Amino acid sequence: KGLLSILRKLKSAPDQEVRILLLGLDNAGKTTLLKQLASEDISHITPTQGFNIKSVQSQGFKLNVWDIGGQRKIRPYWRNYFENTDILIYVIDSADRKRFEETGQELAELLEEEKLSCVPVLIFANKQDLLTAAPASEIAEGLNLHTIRDRVWQIQSCSALTGEGVQDGMNWVCKNVNAKKK
Amino acid sequence: IPMFENMFISLWEFFYGNFFRYWMKWILRQMTGKCELQRIFDTYVGAQRTHRIENSLTSSKNKVLREATHVTQSEVDKCVEDIMKEKNINPEKDASFKICMKACLLQISGYKQLYADVENERKKPYDSDNLQHEKLLLKLWSLLMPKNKLKARISKQWADIGFQGDDPKTDFRGMGILGLIHLVYFSENYTAVAHQILSRSNHPKLGNTKVGYSFENCEVKYKMRYSYAIVGINLTEMAYSLLKSEALKFYLYNFVPGIPTMEHFHQFYCYLVYEFDKFWFEEEPESIMYFNLYREKFHEKIKRLLLDSNVAL
């Protein structure tokens, strides 16, 4: 009986569910990041048509991560996934300098969205394994991140390919899950 | 209770694999005067035969037999002779053994070689500095869009045939040059079907019939249309995974009497593209966003088909 009641108690205190939205341009590395988080094979990733979703247990949270395709044609659908988002993760290909402007614009538009207001945002400056990658500080400056006042934010350099920096970013996510400013 | 059941099963597997199997084989050998390989040839045909021969060879205690599954084409005749020597098979008493064994070995080692060849192509990333890669990419455009000229190598027009951005090279990703080879192969050999799929997947009307969401100004015409090129690359991934997981064995053993080649793999890819398109429009997904759901459903359907040892597609 003692064991049963312990089990029942464990069952009644489930992990807090967290809804994480993973956005960014096509080829930013969102799906690789998602698979890296779920410890899955990342060697044969293909472009995402539509979305992928995976649940990952981390630090007492159940992270439900939504990876939405980044191709221009389906960006209008992003907003269908805004509702009840706890954390926004925005992924940038740090080596694709030609598209910094485009990615900056998309991010700025996201931050204007009412349904995403006050949602903490983590920016992954991805692909740091590439020699041509811009450092996170340069990207932060280019995107004028310091002007964000209405929410907590963080930029984290990482390589979804090697996994470097990913855990640091996720630690920040877990710390700021409940930081939605009201 | 399940724990004991599991223990019993693993005990049984242990004794079966290590003792009973060999006793049974010995008893059968004494009764029939034939070895396991010969008995398989007597009883089975097609993929079942090759599959059973493969299992028998792989689990053999004899090194010559075990290594036979990796034999190269040029050494296959010698390998069959070695097996016959090891198993004391008299070529005059069992004339068909040599022919049957050779055919099976070519299929078995051919499958492994095919996977190695496919993996080799997959691992080659698309390289813009490689003239052949570039030529192949432009060929894809002219096959699919014979009437529209591509205005520049980097161009928004690529989206018209279903690439994501203005340079297709990033879309090949984990499938490498294999993804492009497949797209070109299908478009070249089934040009009419490719055009039909492309026009259907671009058709504003067909893409408009089911509107899942109510927001406006949101390019409604893209609702059901799928992106031809990146869906094609996704199907390359499906074909590749099926080959890798050995799910294609029954199909290839039935379909190809000798060594399966790249050509046969490409043909299977074409089958997937054709069937997926049919599946997609039959299922009437409410939005392109559900692609992965239907992809998985389709994948399960194909895997079920391939489980049948008599499979023919």
Contacts between the chains, C-beta under 8 A, distances in Angstrom:
chain1	res1	chain2	res2	distance
A	25	B	165	7.9
A	26	B	164	4.1
A	26	B	165	5.6
A	26	B	170	7.3
A	26	B	171	7.8
A	27	B	164	7.1
A	27	B	165	6.9
A	27	B	170	4.1
A	27	B	171	7.6
A	27	B	173	7.9
A	42	B	174	7.9
A	43	B	174	6.1
A	44	B	122	7.1
A	44	B	174	3.7
A	44	B	175	6.6
A	44	B	237	5.8
A	44	B	240	6.7
A	44	B	241	7.5
A	45	B	173	5.5
A	45	B	174	4.3
A	46	B	173	6.1
A	46	B	174	6.0
A	46	B	175	6.1
A	46	B	179	7.8
A	46	B	230	7.2
A	46	B	233	5.1
A	46	B	234	4.8
A	46	B	236	7.6
A	46	B	237	4.8
A	47	B	164	5.6
A	47	B	171	5.0
A	47	B	173	6.7
A	47	B	230	4.1
A	47	B	233	6.3
A	47	B	234	7.3
A	48	B	292	7.7
A	49	B	226	6.2
A	49	B	227	6.0
A	49	B	230	5.7
A	49	B	231	6.0
A	49	B	234	6.5
A	49	B	288	6.7
A	49	B	291	4.1
A	49	B	292	7.2
A	49	B	295	7.9
A	50	B	287	8.0
A	50	B	288	6.1
A	50	B	289	4.5
A	50	B	290	6.0
A	50	B	291	3.7
A	50	B	292	5.1
A	50	B	293	7.8
A	51	B	289	6.0
A	51	B	292	6.8
A	52	B	292	6.0
A	70	B	164	7.5
A	71	B	159	8.0
A	71	B	164	3.8
A	71	B	165	7.0
A	71	B	227	7.2
A	71	B	230	7.6
A	72	B	159	7.4
A	72	B	164	7.5
A	72	B	165	7.3
A	73	B	159	6.7
A	73	B	164	7.8
A	73	B	219	7.5
A	73	B	222	5.8
A	73	B	227	7.1
A	74	B	222	7.3
A	74	B	288	6.7
A	74	B	289	7.1
A	76	B	218	4.5
A	76	B	219	5.6
A	76	B	222	7.8
A	77	B	213	7.9
A	77	B	218	7.8
A	77	B	287	7.5
A	77	B	288	7.9
A	77	B	289	5.4
A	79	B	215	7.0
A	80	B	213	6.0
A	80	B	215	7.8
A	80	B	289	7.2
